[in-house]
Amino acid sequence: MNSSEHKQDCVDLSGEAFCPLPGWLWGLFTVGPFVAFGLILLTVALLWGPGAMGFIAGMTVGGFVGGGKLVVLAGAIDTAPLGTWPIAAMVLFGDVSTAVIMLANMHLLYKIPALGKRLAAARKAGYKVLHTHKWMRRAAEVGVVVFVSLPFQGTGAVLAVFLGRILGLSRRVIVVCIALGAATGASAIALLANMGSTEITKIAENPILGIVTIAITLLITFILGRKFLGLDVDES
């Protein structure tokens, strides 16, 4: 494969060269989130004590390993050292940090013999479809936002990054979609938790009310996605 063909393989829908980042930028995006996480924990320890630091660290790790955005509900417990909103903020931080780290190192996956070829083939197919049909690209971007906002296991930043790359979206768009989806989903759960146990029980017992709640959440996500991603502006 010559250099021009390699460059074409690295280009996404926004014309961004999805090749390895410069060394300093790679280090910033790979190590930076861990440093920021440490500084956040130190700040929490200074302001609210070691117990709060351990709690927020546990909720952040728990959200990553399987709890997802549902860990926000832990802040509604009376004995919790921090409320739902700080946990929601950490869920957002965790999803964005995961996305940034993965995107900075995504090129390494293409070097894995079997997986790399499959990912490259899927990305090329997605690129061709979305490059030809702009409305599909718009739907794909909003779809990633909705995907991340859902409070189900497996709908977090890790799979969203793979989904965005398969669709041929740029680094910037993927991070924005994940941030918007994480913020919407975590905020919705925090609001639900702050409604009180009685209201949560009513929603759980009433399927229609539950469907309406989910529908409203998805509608808000869709509207915010179009606004912040600029999907209401016609592309030339």
C-alpha positions in Angstrom: 0.0 0.0 0.0 1.5 3.3 -1.0 1.4 6.5 1.1 -1.6 8.0 -0.8 -3.7 4.9 -0.3 -2.7 4.8 3.3 -3.7 8.4 3.8 -7.1 7.8 2.1 -7.7 4.9 4.5 -7.2 7.2 7.4 -9.6 9.9 6.2 -13.1 10.1 7.6 -16.2 12.0 6.7 -14.9 15.4 8.0 -11.6 15.0 6.1 -9.8 14.3 9.3 -6.7 12.1 9.0 -7.4 9.4 11.5 -3.7 8.4 11.7 -1.6 8.2 14.8 -1.5 11.5 16.7 1.7 13.4 17.3 3.7 12.2 20.3 2.9 15.0 22.6 -0.8 15.0 21.7 -1.0 11.3 22.1 0.5 11.6 25.6 -1.9 14.4 26.5 -5.0 12.4 25.5 -3.7 9.1 26.9 -2.3 10.2 30.3 -4.2 13.5 30.8 -7.5 11.9 31.8 -5.8 9.8 34.5 -4.1 12.9 35.9 -7.3 14.8 35.8 -9.1 12.0 37.7 -6.4 12.1 40.4 -6.8 15.8 40.8 -10.6 15.4 41.0 -10.2 12.8 43.7 -7.7 15.0 45.6 -10.2 18.0 45.4 -13.0 15.8 46.7 -10.9 14.5 49.6 -9.9 18.1 50.6 -13.5 19.4 50.4 -15.5 16.5 51.7 -13.1 14.1 53.2 -11.5 10.7 52.4 -14.8 8.9 52.7 -16.3 11.0 49.9 -13.2 10.4 47.8 -13.4 6.7 48.1 -17.1 6.8 47.4 -16.8 8.9 44.2 -13.9 6.7 43.0 -15.9 3.6 43.6 -18.9 4.9 41.7 -16.7 6.0 38.8 -15.0 2.6 38.5 -18.4 0.8 39.1 -19.9 2.7 36.3 -17.1 1.7 34.0 -17.1 -2.0 34.8 -20.8 -2.6 34.5 -23.0 -0.3 36.5 -23.2 2.3 33.8 -25.2 5.4 34.5 -27.3 3.6 37.1 -24.6 4.3 39.7 -26.0 7.8 39.9 -28.8 6.3 41.9 -26.4 5.5 44.7 -26.3 9.3 45.5 -30.0 9.1 46.5 -29.2 6.9 49.5 -29.5 8.8 52.8 -26.0 7.6 54.0 -24.2 8.5 50.7 -21.5 11.1 51.3 -22.3 12.8 48.0 -25.5 13.3 46.1 -26.6 12.3 42.7 -25.3 15.2 40.8 -21.6 14.8 41.7 -21.9 11.2 40.6 -23.6 12.2 37.4 -20.7 14.6 36.7 -18.2 11.8 37.3 -20.2 9.5 34.9 -19.8 12.3 32.3 -16.1 12.6 33.0 -15.6 8.9 32.8 -17.4 8.5 29.5 -15.5 11.4 27.9 -12.2 10.3 29.3 -12.7 6.8 28.0 -13.6 8.1 24.6 -10.5 10.3 24.4 -8.2 7.6 25.5 -9.6 5.1 23.0 -9.6 7.5 20.1 -6.0 8.5 20.8 -5.0 4.8 20.6 -7.5 3.5 18.1 -4.9 3.2 15.4 -3.3 0.4 17.4 -6.3 -1.8 16.9 -5.9 -1.7 13.2 -2.6 -3.5 13.6 -4.3 -6.6 15.2 -4.3 -9.1 12.3 -7.9 -10.3 12.3 -9.7 -7.5 14.2 -7.9 -4.7 12.3 -9.0 -5.9 8.9 -12.6 -6.3 10.0 -12.7 -2.9 11.6 -11.1 -1.2 8.6 -13.6 -3.0 6.2 -16.6 -1.9 8.4 -15.3 1.6 8.6 -14.9 1.9 4.8 -18.4 0.6 4.2 -19.9 3.0 6.7 -17.9 5.9 5.3 -19.2 5.2 1.7 -22.8 5.0 2.8 -22.8 8.1 5.0 -20.7 10.1 2.5 -23.3 9.4 -0.2 -26.4 9.9 2.0 -26.0 13.0 4.2 -29.3 12.4 6.0 -27.9 9.0 7.2 -24.9 10.8 8.6 -27.1 13.1 10.6 -29.2 10.2 11.8 -25.9 8.3 12.8 -24.7 11.3 14.8 -27.9 11.6 16.7 -28.1 7.8 17.0 -24.7 7.7 18.8 -26.0 10.4 21.3 -29.2 8.4 22.0 -27.2 5.2 22.3 -24.9 6.6 25.0 -27.8 8.3 26.8 -29.6 5.0 27.4 -28.9 3.6 31.0 -28.4 0.1 29.8 -25.2 -2.0 30.2 -23.1 -1.9 27.1 -24.4 1.5 25.9 -21.4 3.4 27.2 -18.4 5.1 25.7 -16.5 2.0 24.7 -19.0 0.6 22.2 -19.9 4.2 21.2 -16.4 4.8 20.0 -16.4 1.6 17.9 -19.8 2.5 16.6 -18.7 6.0 15.7 -15.5 4.8 13.9 -17.5 2.1 12.0 -19.8 4.9 10.8 -16.7 7.0 9.7 -17.3 9.8 12.2 -14.4 12.1 13.2 -12.8 12.1 16.6 -14.4 15.5 17.5 -17.9 14.4 16.5 -17.5 11.1 18.4 -16.4 12.9 21.6 -19.2 15.5 21.3 -21.8 12.8 20.8 -20.6 10.8 23.7 -20.4 13.9 26.0 -23.9 15.0 25.0 -25.3 11.5 25.4 -23.6 10.9 28.8 -24.7 14.3 30.1 -28.3 13.7 29.1 -28.5 10.1 30.4 -26.8 10.8 33.7 -28.9 14.0 34.3 -32.1 12.1 33.5 -31.3 9.5 36.2 -30.2 12.1 38.7 -33.5 13.9 38.2 -35.4 10.7 38.5 -33.6 9.8 41.7 -34.3 13.2 43.2 -38.1 12.7 42.5 -38.1 10.3 45.5 -38.7 6.6 46.0 -42.5 6.9 45.7 -42.3 8.4 42.2 -39.7 5.9 41.1 -41.9 3.0 42.3 -44.9 4.4 40.4 -42.9 4.5 37.2 -41.6 1.0 37.7 -45.1 -0.3 38.4 -46.8 1.6 35.5 -45.4 0.5 32.1 -47.1 3.3 30.3 -45.6 5.9 32.6 -42.2 4.3 32.1 -42.5 4.4 28.3 -43.6 8.1 28.5 -40.6 8.9 30.7 -38.2 7.2 28.3 -39.8 8.8 25.3 -39.4 12.3 26.8 -35.8 11.6 27.6 -35.1 10.4 24.0 -36.9 13.5 22.6 -34.8 15.8 24.7 -31.7 14.0 23.6 -32.7 14.2 20.0 -33.5 18.0 20.2 -30.2 18.7 22.0 -28.3 16.6 19.6 -29.5 18.5 16.6 -28.9 21.8 18.3 -25.4 21.2 19.6 -24.2 19.2 16.6 -25.5 21.8 14.2 -27.7 19.3 12.3 -30.4 21.9 11.6 -27.9 23.7 9.3 -27.9 22.6 5.7 -24.6 21.3 4.6 -23.2 22.6 1.3 
